Amino acid sequence: MVSKLIWSSTRKDKPSGYEYIQVITEDENYANNPMRLIVDIDFRSQFELARPTQHYKELTDSLPVFLLGLRTNFAR
């Protein structure tokens, strides 16, 4: 399932948004509480700036391009 979050932006011409893939297990062991995984195939780009400082660029370069995590970890 591809999910998309959209929220109001200060720019009137373009709403802000975020897309990711949500994987929900169908394992019988998790029937009452399915495991939800979030897959972001372009995670690093969420932190890009037009004119980053050298320190900020080094920091963002250390971030993973892909992100895989449990949905419960993102809710914190």
C-alpha positions in Angstrom: 0.0 0.0 0.0 1.4 3.4 -0.9 0.4 6.1 1.7 0.6 9.8 1.3 0.4 12.4 4.0 -0.6 15.9 3.0 -0.7 18.9 5.3 -1.3 22.6 5.0 1.6 24.7 3.8 2.4 28.4 4.2 2.6 28.5 0.4 -0.8 28.7 -1.1 0.2 27.3 -4.5 1.6 24.0 -3.2 0.5 21.8 -0.3 3.3 19.9 1.5 3.3 16.2 1.5 5.2 13.0 2.1 4.9 9.6 0.4 6.0 6.3 1.7 5.2 2.6 1.3 3.4 0.9 4.2 3.7 -2.9 4.5 1.2 -4.7 6.7 1.8 -8.3 7.6 -0.9 -10.9 7.2 0.9 -13.5 9.3 -1.5 -15.5 11.6 0.9 -14.8 14.5 -0.1 -11.1 14.2 -3.8 -11.5 13.3 -5.0 -9.2 16.1 -2.1 -6.8 15.9 -0.6 -6.8 12.4 3.0 -5.6 12.1 3.2 -2.4 10.0 6.5 -1.4 8.3 7.3 1.9 6.7 9.5 2.0 3.7 10.8 5.4 2.5 12.8 5.0 -0.7 14.0 8.6 -0.7 14.4 9.5 3.0 17.6 11.6 2.6 15.9 14.1 0.2 13.5 15.2 3.0 16.4 17.1 4.6 17.8 18.8 1.5 18.3 22.6 1.6 19.1 24.9 -1.3 22.2 26.3 0.4 23.3 24.0 3.2 26.4 24.8 5.3 29.3 22.4 5.0 28.4 20.9 8.4 24.7 20.4 7.5 25.7 18.7 4.2 28.1 16.3 6.0 25.3 15.5 8.4 22.7 14.9 5.7 25.2 12.9 3.6 25.4 10.5 6.6 21.7 9.8 6.5 20.5 6.6 4.7 18.8 7.0 1.3 16.4 4.3 2.1 14.6 3.9 5.5 12.8 0.8 6.8 11.2 0.9 10.2 8.3 -0.3 12.3 5.3 2.1 12.3 5.4 2.1 16.1 8.9 3.6 16.1 7.7 6.5 13.9 4.8 7.3 16.2 7.2 8.3 19.0 
